[in-house]
Amino acid sequence: MSNPGQDKVKVRLATTSLAGCFGCHMSFLDIDERLFELAEIAEFDRSPFTDIKHCGPCDIALIEGGVCNADNVHVVRELRANAKILVAVGACAINGGLPALRNKLDIEDILRRVYRNPVTDEPCVPNSPELPLALDKVYPLNEIVRVDYSLPGCPPSGDAIWKFLTDLILGRMPRLEPSLLHYD
């Protein structure tokens, strides 16, 4: 709590989800009533929680998911440019996770097999400027930008996210007990 007449500056957080299942954001919500504690010391910038589309200057950016298309590259670079601390959250952000299973396959072949005309069964890969260009593979964040910390898990638990985030906010080196780490 701040003293009357003194407004304490809140930590600015940004979050985003790239190629993944959104499970890390669901775990973030699993911090439950601690969200109220977080709201007293932090405010959200770009995030699915705020629906802000572009990141402004922030203290901490949490990114889940791997990088699979040109839009993902743009988003992760924007967050890196604006965040003092960037955290790769979950297996997909750290090593590509399940989306990276496609990395052993040819992307052009995948697109031809997935996008087919339902009448003629001929390939009809969408070609629209509205759609982001697919990359040759799914990349972990650290192959696109500098990552300051990694929070492992699939997904990390709400307790792990809370401990990690509060350590960062309080200026401590994040340390997680093995009991907080799991890969469900």
Sequence and secondary structure as in RCSB ss.txt:
>XXXX:A:sequence
MSNPGQDKVKVRLATTSLAGCFGCHMSFLDIDERLFELAEIAEFDRSPFTDIKHCGPCDIALIEGGVCNADNVHV
VRELRANAKILVAVGACAINGGLPALRNKLDIEDILRRVYRNPVTDEPCVPNSPELPLALDKVYPLNEIVRVDYS
LPGCPPSGDAIWKFLTDLILGRMPRLEPSLLHYD
>XXXX:A:secstr
   TT     EEEEEEE BS SHHHHHHHTTTTHHHHHHHHEEESSBTTTTB S  SEEEEEEESBEEEHHHHHH
HHHHHHHEEEEEEEHHHHHH TGGGGGGGS HHHHHHHHSB TTT  B     TTS  EEEEEE GGGTS  SEE
E SSS  HHHHHHHHHHHHTT      GGG    
